[in-house]
Amino acid sequence: MPLKLLVEEQELFKLCTAITIGNGAKTQFWKDRWLQGEAHMYIAPDCFRLAWRKNITVQQAFIDRKWMRGLRRISTTAAINQFVDLWGRLQQIHLSDSEDTITWLLTADGSYSAASTYDVQFVGSFADNRWEQVWQMKVENKCRVFMWLLLQCKLPTANRIIQRGGMADAICKLCHCREETTLHMVANCSYAKEVWRILAQRASITFVQISTPLSNVKDWWEHLNKATGLDFVHLRQVLTYGTWNIWKEPCRRVFENKAILADQLAQVILQDVAAYRQAHANPVF
Ligand SMILES: [Zn+2]
């Protein structure tokens, strides 16, 4: 049975896989991360906005340079730079007769089975008993997967993409002044800190004070989990939906072209938690 995934889950899936291009027939030109681990809609967002055929495959894109359709309307310097960069990258590509292949980045041998996406086989790839508790959290499945990947530093931040030889803007898209690492994005970024401060205030959470900055994501997560004011299940829901929404904010800025203020994001997070809790409330006997 084919997996039916939500948009966010599809994104998450794409983050966990690498595509090797053969004939380009199965791979989406703009949306899949087929060139140096990045999707063109991310690295050339202005071109993507102008492109007429947004769901074109790589194979179709190369026929008569169909990917360029619509790009004559380019008028800004940023879009021109993106176009030139993209054009340069595409010069290196030569399609072959073989099929495109997908590699699962999260296992040693790159093998993947559909069933492994969200279940125990997936967990088994990274046995670390300390973090099994993430799978017990009462949050949506996509958030459990997300937190698991985040705590293993397996999400593709700019620094990881660059380390793997890919191209990415190294600077955090939220504060525009520090390197984008996992720990920075969810914990040390001035934007993230403001979201956590407002959340603590609105949800009556008291975080444990620390004297020295935390040096890794797992320590950061353990630290947050020591907060008081809410019962543990509820606390971890706020922490998880908080982290998830902070993580999604740069995407929102790229795709929807709008930035949400920390104050508004805190509101979204509390609404997410409230909606989940209402949908999963224990029946009263
Ligand atoms: Zn930042």
Residues whose N, C-alpha, C, O or C-beta is under 5 A from the ligand:
A	BS01	ZN	C172 L174 C175 H176 C189 S190
